[in-house]
């Protein structure tokens, strides 16, 4: 375990919808990501999803039902 206690680890839980500029889209429910700090801006979260999933031709990204929880980080 890192120097940071697991009780201080924050994760964001959210739903998302992504439209592709060439048609179609994807969505996710109850998606979880480790975050640093106490919150993450919706635009930063959208950028993170697009980059982390290596998506191309992305049009609109909608973040829904976002909440921050305390839970041990899963990634190193």
C-alpha positions as CSV (number, residue, x, y, z in Angstrom):
1,X,0.0,0.0,0.0
2,X,1.2,3.5,-0.7
3,X,2.0,6.1,1.9
4,X,-1.5,7.4,1.3
5,X,-4.1,5.5,3.3
6,X,-6.7,3.7,1.3
7,X,-9.3,5.6,3.4
8,X,-8.1,8.8,1.6
9,X,-8.2,7.4,-1.9
10,X,-10.9,9.0,-4.1
11,X,-12.6,7.5,-7.1
12,X,-15.2,9.0,-9.4
13,X,-18.2,6.9,-10.3
14,X,-20.3,8.1,-13.3
15,X,-22.3,7.3,-16.4
16,X,-21.2,8.6,-19.8
17,X,-22.4,8.9,-23.4
18,X,-20.0,9.5,-26.2
19,X,-21.2,10.4,-29.8
20,X,-18.8,9.8,-32.7
21,X,-18.5,12.4,-35.4
22,X,-18.7,9.7,-38.1
23,X,-21.9,8.2,-36.6
24,X,-22.7,5.9,-33.7
25,X,-21.7,6.1,-30.1
26,X,-20.9,4.3,-26.8
27,X,-22.1,4.6,-23.3
28,X,-21.0,3.4,-19.9
29,X,-22.8,3.0,-16.6
30,X,-21.2,3.0,-13.1
31,X,-17.8,3.6,-14.7
32,X,-15.1,4.1,-12.0
33,X,-11.8,6.0,-12.3
34,X,-9.1,6.8,-9.7
35,X,-8.7,10.5,-9.1
36,X,-6.2,12.7,-7.2
37,X,-7.9,15.2,-5.0
38,X,-11.5,15.6,-4.0
39,X,-13.1,16.3,-7.3
40,X,-12.7,16.3,-11.1
41,X,-14.2,18.7,-13.6
42,X,-16.6,17.2,-16.2
43,X,-14.4,18.4,-19.1
44,X,-11.3,16.9,-17.6
45,X,-13.1,13.7,-16.9
46,X,-14.4,13.6,-20.6
47,X,-10.8,14.2,-21.8
48,X,-9.5,11.4,-19.6
49,X,-12.1,8.9,-20.8
50,X,-11.4,9.7,-24.5
51,X,-7.6,9.4,-24.0
52,X,-7.7,6.3,-21.7
53,X,-10.0,4.4,-24.1
54,X,-8.0,5.7,-27.1
55,X,-11.1,6.9,-28.9
56,X,-11.0,8.7,-32.2
57,X,-13.5,10.8,-34.1
58,X,-15.2,11.9,-30.8
59,X,-18.1,14.4,-31.1
60,X,-20.0,15.1,-27.9
61,X,-19.2,13.6,-24.5
62,X,-21.8,13.8,-21.7
63,X,-21.0,13.0,-18.1
64,X,-24.0,11.9,-16.0
65,X,-24.7,10.9,-12.4
66,X,-21.1,11.8,-11.2
67,X,-20.2,11.2,-7.6
68,X,-17.0,10.9,-5.7
69,X,-16.5,8.0,-3.4
70,X,-13.8,6.9,-1.0
71,X,-12.3,3.6,-2.2
72,X,-8.8,2.2,-2.6
73,X,-7.2,3.0,-5.9
74,X,-7.0,0.0,-8.3
75,X,-4.2,1.3,-10.6
76,X,-0.6,2.0,-9.6
